[in-house]
Amino acid sequence: MPDMDGFEVARQLLDISGGVNLPMVMLSSAGLKGEGSRSKELGFKAYLSKPFTSEELQQVIERVVTSAQHGTTELITRYCVDDLQAGMNILLVEDDAINQQLIIVLLKRLGHQVTLAANGQIALDAMAQQTFDLVLMDMMMPVMNGLEVTEHIRAVEFGFSHVPVVALTANVMQVDRERCFKAGMDDYLSKPIELQELKRVLKRFEPGTRKLRIQEPDVAPSIPSKNVSLESPVFDYTAALAKADREVVEIVANVFIEQWPLDVEKITQAIACGEVSTVMYVAHALKGSLGMFGAQPAVILAQELEQLSSFKGAPSVQLLSTMTLKLNAMKTQVEHLLPALHSQQLP
């Protein structure tokens, strides 16, 4: 707020009330490290960073009232509310480093245990050794794709002990959803993964409340617009922050800086050697992870590169060059942004 922030308002309210323990909820637009601790020190009962839903706010307020009745002192956050759900043992099958880090961070924050499998064969080996409550399955991977892995899982189950499998896909057309259903998947999440959609799926498949098989969402997932100008900003921090919070953006940004040079080298070598499938896999992974940064021009270029490869066409060196320029510029922007993120100077 202008003139006076919420912490100062809280201090003055406490002075006016003579130290009476007023139930207060801190609503933060920044989500900076340390704000939760400061809120607790000043006597706030709950801390909630924006953006949040009306349902989340209602749940937090209900917890505040309940804690006041029972005299508990724990600082209530959206993650405390999520922790009321039983933690699940989840198998994440994903080969892209950026998506791996993003999903693992979100799942652990929500109180779940995560096992990572970088390809389909590793996933099957893991499932042979232990039981999982839920499988989050990338659709397009080398060695064995998500559809093939799911078909194998269903064949082995013989109708017993059905393990929910949720597709992770950057392809959001109706035909792709039908392929998920046909292979035996129960739901899907479109990339880039957003917290609210992830929470919807986790709640749906919580043990004891499972509803199997795909349910079509009320609103169709967004598809990158072909009308987005390639001259649009290559990195949109506001869009990135809308999909997660500052800490998650920082984690994913660090992975992107490390991964992008490896990806461009892999695509360049694959084009030179005529390895069309490799180009398609890497471009597909980039299409999903770049959406996390609101990088729509780069998403469109990755999508075009993937489509050329999927039709066994010759991937364009010029198209790769254009995408490389865009992503190098994005990498520079992200590198300049990271110190401010780390020092909590950005919201």
C-alpha positions in Angstrom: 0.0 0.0 0.0 1.2 3.6 -0.5 2.5 5.6 2.5 2.3 2.7 4.9 2.8 -1.0 4.4 0.7 -3.8 6.0 3.4 -4.5 8.7 3.4 -0.9 9.9 -0.4 -0.8 10.0 -0.3 -4.0 12.1 2.2 -2.4 14.5 0.0 0.7 15.0 -3.2 -1.4 15.4 -1.5 -3.4 18.2 -0.4 -0.1 19.8 -3.9 1.2 19.7 -5.4 -2.0 21.0 -2.9 -2.2 23.9 -1.5 -5.4 22.6 -4.8 -7.2 22.4 -4.4 -10.3 20.1 -6.4 -9.2 17.1 -6.9 -11.9 14.4 -5.1 -10.5 11.4 -4.4 -12.0 7.9 -1.5 -10.6 5.9 -2.3 -10.5 2.1 0.9 -10.0 0.2 1.4 -9.1 -3.4 5.1 -9.7 -3.2 5.6 -13.2 -1.7 9.1 -12.4 -0.5 11.2 -14.7 1.6 11.0 -13.7 5.3 7.5 -12.2 5.1 5.9 -15.2 6.7 8.3 -14.9 9.7 7.7 -11.2 10.0 4.0 -11.8 9.9 4.2 -14.3 12.7 6.4 -12.0 14.8 3.8 -9.2 14.5 1.0 -11.5 15.6 -0.6 -12.2 12.2 -2.6 -15.4 12.3 -2.3 -16.1 8.6 -0.2 -15.2 5.6 -1.4 -15.4 2.0 0.5 -14.3 -1.1 -1.3 -13.1 -4.3 -2.6 -14.4 -6.5 -5.1 -16.5 -4.6 -8.6 -17.7 -5.1 -11.7 -16.8 -3.1 -11.8 -20.5 -2.0 -8.3 -20.3 -0.7 -9.1 -17.1 1.2 -12.2 -18.7 2.7 -10.2 -21.8 3.8 -7.6 -19.6 5.4 -10.1 -17.5 7.3 -11.9 -20.7 8.5 -8.6 -22.0 9.8 -7.9 -18.6 11.6 -11.3 -18.9 13.4 -10.7 -22.5 14.3 -7.1 -21.9 15.5 -8.4 -19.0 17.7 -10.9 -21.3 19.3 -8.2 -23.9 20.0 -5.5 -21.5 21.0 -3.0 -22.7 18.4 -0.1 -20.4 17.4 0.9 -21.9 14.0 1.1 -19.3 11.2 -1.6 -20.4 8.7 -0.7 -20.3 5.0 -2.2 -21.8 1.8 0.2 -24.7 2.2 -1.2 -25.4 5.7 -4.6 -25.7 4.2 -3.3 -27.9 1.4 -1.6 -30.1 4.0 -5.0 -31.0 5.4 -5.1 -33.4 2.4 -3.3 -36.6 2.9 0.2 -36.5 1.4 0.5 -38.8 -1.5 3.3 -40.9 -2.9 3.6 -39.6 -6.5 5.6 -40.8 -9.4 6.7 -38.0 -11.8 7.6 -39.2 -15.2 9.2 -36.3 -17.0 12.4 -35.8 -19.0 12.6 -32.0 -19.2 14.8 -30.4 -16.5 12.7 -27.3 -16.2 9.4 -29.1 -15.8 11.1 -31.6 -13.4 12.1 -28.8 -11.0 8.9 -26.9 -11.3 6.6 -29.8 -10.6 8.8 -31.3 -7.8 8.9 -27.9 -6.0 5.1 -27.5 -6.2 4.4 -31.1 -5.1 6.7 -31.0 -2.1 5.3 -27.6 -1.1 1.9 -29.3 -1.0 3.1 -32.0 1.3 3.5 -34.9 -1.2 6.4 -37.3 -1.6 7.9 -37.4 -5.2 9.9 -40.0 -7.1 11.3 -38.8 -10.4 11.6 -41.0 -13.5 13.4 -39.4 -16.4 11.9 -41.8 -19.0 9.2 -44.4 -19.4 11.4 -47.4 -18.7 12.7 -46.0 -15.5 9.0 -45.3 -14.5 8.0 -49.0 -15.1 11.0 -50.2 -13.1 10.0 -47.9 -10.2 6.4 -49.1 -10.3 7.7 -52.7 -10.1 9.5 -51.9 -6.9 6.9 -49.8 -5.0 3.3 -48.6 -4.9 2.3 -45.1 -6.0 -0.9 -43.2 -5.3 -0.7 -41.2 -8.5 1.5 -41.0 -11.7 2.1 -37.7 -13.5 3.1 -38.8 -17.0 4.8 -36.7 -19.7 3.3 -37.6 -23.0 6.4 -37.2 -25.2 9.6 -38.8 -24.1 12.5 -40.8 -25.6 12.8 -44.5 -25.0 9.1 -45.0 -24.3 6.4 -42.3 -24.6 3.7 -41.7 -22.0 1.0 -43.4 -24.0 3.1 -46.6 -24.3 4.0 -46.6 -20.6 0.3 -46.1 -19.6 -0.8 -49.0 -21.9 1.8 -51.2 -20.3 0.7 -50.2 -16.8 -3.0 -51.0 -17.6 -2.1 -54.3 -19.2 -0.1 -55.4 -16.0 -2.9 -54.3 -13.7 -5.5 -56.8 -15.1 -8.2 -54.5 -13.8 -6.9 -54.6 -10.2 -5.4 -51.8 -8.1 -6.0 -49.1 -10.6 -3.3 -46.4 -10.3 -4.5 -43.0 -11.6 -2.3 -41.7 -14.4 -2.4 -38.0 -15.4 -1.0 -36.9 -18.7 1.4 -33.9 -18.8 1.2 -32.4 -22.2 1.9 -29.3 -24.2 -0.5 -30.6 -26.9 -4.0 -29.5 -25.8 -6.1 -30.4 -28.9 -9.2 -32.6 -28.5 -7.5 -35.4 -30.4 -4.7 -35.4 -27.9 -7.1 -35.7 -25.0 -8.8 -38.6 -26.7 -5.5 -40.4 -27.2 -4.9 -40.0 -23.4 -8.2 -41.6 -22.7 -7.7 -44.4 -25.1 -4.4 -45.3 -23.6 -6.0 -45.6 -20.1 -5.1 -42.2 -18.6 -7.5 -40.7 -16.1 -6.9 -36.9 -16.6 -4.5 -34.5 -18.1 -2.6 -31.3 -17.2 -1.6 -28.9 -19.9 1.9 -27.4 -19.9 3.1 -25.1 -18.6 1.8 -26.5 -15.3 -0.1 -24.1 -13.2 -0.6 -24.4 -9.4 -4.4 -24.3 -9.4 -4.8 -27.0 -12.1 -2.2 -29.2 -10.3 -4.2 -28.8 -7.0 -7.4 -29.7 -8.9 -5.9 -33.0 -10.1 -4.3 -33.8 -6.7 -7.6 -33.2 -4.9 -9.5 -35.3 -7.4 -7.2 -38.3 -7.0 -6.6 -38.1 -3.2 -7.0 -41.6 -1.8 -10.6 -42.3 -0.7 -12.1 -39.6 -3.0 -10.9 -40.8 -6.5 -12.9 -40.2 -9.6 -11.4 -42.1 -12.4 -11.3 -41.4 -16.1 -10.9 -38.1 -17.8 -13.3 -35.2 -17.1 -13.4 -32.5 -19.7 -12.7 -29.1 -18.1 -15.3 -26.4 -18.2 -12.9 -24.2 -20.1 -10.7 -25.5 -22.9 -6.9 -25.2 -22.2 -5.3 -22.2 -23.8 -3.4 -22.7 -27.1 -0.6 -20.4 -28.1 -2.0 -17.7 -30.4 -0.6 -17.5 -33.9 -1.4 -13.8 -33.7 1.3 -13.1 -31.1 4.0 -11.0 -32.7 7.5 -12.4 -32.8 8.5 -8.8 -31.8 6.7 -9.2 -28.5 8.8 -9.3 -25.3 10.7 -12.6 -25.1 10.3 -12.7 -21.3 7.2 -11.6 -19.4 8.0 -11.6 -15.6 4.4 -10.6 -14.7 3.1 -13.6 -16.7 5.6 -15.9 -15.1 4.7 -14.6 -11.6 1.0 -15.2 -12.3 1.7 -18.9 -12.9 3.7 -19.3 -9.7 5.5 -17.2 -7.0 8.8 -15.5 -6.9 10.7 -18.4 -5.4 9.4 -20.9 -8.0 10.3 -18.4 -10.8 13.8 -18.1 -9.4 14.3 -21.9 -9.2 12.9 -22.5 -12.8 15.0 -19.6 -14.1 18.2 -21.1 -12.8 17.4 -24.4 -14.5 16.6 -22.6 -17.8 19.9 -20.8 -17.8 21.8 -24.1 -17.4 19.6 -26.1 -19.8 19.1 -23.8 -22.8 22.7 -24.0 -24.1 22.5 -27.8 -23.9 19.2 -27.8 -25.8 20.3 -25.6 -28.6 23.4 -27.7 -29.1 21.3 -30.9 -29.2 18.9 -29.4 -31.8 21.8 -28.1 -33.9 23.6 -31.4 -34.0 20.3 -33.3 -34.6 19.5 -31.1 -37.6 23.0 -31.6 -39.0 22.7 -35.4 -38.7 19.1 -35.5 -39.9 17.8 -36.8 -36.6 14.3 -35.5 -36.9 12.9 -37.3 -33.9 15.4 -35.7 -31.6 14.5 -32.2 -32.9 10.8 -33.0 -32.3 11.4 -34.1 -28.7 13.5 -31.2 -27.7 11.3 -28.6 -29.4 8.2 -30.2 -27.7 9.9 -29.9 -24.3 10.9 -26.3 -24.9 7.3 -25.4 -26.0 6.0 -26.6 -22.7 8.6 -25.1 -20.4 8.9 -21.7 -22.2 5.2 -21.0 -21.4 6.2 -20.8 -17.8 8.0 -17.5 -18.6 5.2 -16.0 -20.7 7.6 -16.3 -23.6 4.9 -16.6 -26.3 7.1 -15.7 -29.3 9.6 -18.4 -28.4 6.8 -20.8 -27.7 5.4 -20.3 -31.2 8.8 -20.8 -32.8 9.3 -24.0 -30.8 5.9 -25.2 -31.8 6.7 -24.6 -35.5 10.0 -26.5 -35.2 8.2 -29.4 -33.5 5.5 -29.5 -36.2 8.0 -29.5 -39.0 9.8 -32.4 -37.4 6.6 -34.4 -36.6 5.7 -34.4 -40.3 9.2 -35.7 -41.0 10.0 -32.5 -42.8 13.5 -30.9 -42.8 13.7 -28.7 -39.7 14.6 -25.2 -40.8 18.1 -23.9 -39.9 16.7 -20.4 -40.3 13.8 -21.2 -37.9 16.3 -22.5 -35.3 18.5 -19.5 -35.8 15.5 -17.2 -35.1 14.5 -19.2 -32.0 18.1 -19.2 -30.8 18.3 -15.4 -31.0 15.0 -15.1 -29.1 16.0 -17.5 -26.4 19.5 -16.1 -26.0 17.9 -12.7 -25.5 15.6 -14.3 -22.9 18.5 -15.9 -21.2 20.2 -12.6 -20.9 17.1 -11.0 -19.4 16.7 -13.8 -16.9 20.3 -13.7 -15.9 19.9 -9.9 -15.2 16.7 -10.7 -13.2 18.1 -13.4 -11.0 20.1 -11.2 -8.6 17.1 -9.1 -7.9 15.0 -12.2 -7.3 17.5 -13.7 -5.0 17.9 -10.5 -3.0 14.1 -10.1 -2.8 14.1 -6.8 -4.6 11.3 -7.9 -7.0 7.7 -8.8 -6.1 
